Amino acid sequence: MTLGIEPNITVNGVTLTTAQAMTVRVALGAYMMELAPADSLGSDSTGRSIREGYLRSGNEVMRLMR
């Protein structure tokens, strides 16, 4: 993403403002950082599986917002 240009995000037909889009981008980035530890959602197979899915989907969205 180019510095100063936020992605166009539409939620239920409503296009978010630049500030709202920035909030979504920053919130997703912060959540992805919270998911960094392997046991962030638990050390059992369910927690690890959910974490992997969230990381995969989150990374896809982050790539789209560049």
C-alpha positions, -999 to 999 in steps of 0.1 A, spaced: 0 0 0 13 35 -9 19 57 22 -12 78 29 -36 59 7 -60 36 25 -78 7 8 -114 11 -4 -135 -10 20 -172 -16 16 -193 -31 44 -229 -41 36 -230 -16 7 -215 13 27 -180 25 16 -159 33 47 -143 67 51 -105 69 49 -104 70 87 -126 40 91 -106 21 65 -74 30 84 -90 17 116 -99 -16 100 -64 -20 85 -46 -12 118 -70 -34 138 -63 -63 115 -26 -57 118 -27 -56 156 -48 -88 157 -23 -106 134 5 -96 158 -16 -111 187 -18 -143 168 20 -145 163 27 -169 193 19 -205 183 -2 -210 214 -21 -176 211 -55 -194 208 -45 -224 229 -20 -252 227 -45 -279 217 -52 -289 181 -84 -268 179 -67 -236 190 -38 -242 166 -61 -250 137 -82 -219 143 -51 -197 146 -37 -210 113 -70 -202 96 -72 -167 110 -36 -161 100 -42 -174 65 -73 -153 60 -58 -122 77 -27 -124 54 -50 -126 24 -69 -95 34 -37 -76 43 -23 -84 8 -55 -71 -8 -52 -38 12 -17 -31 -1 
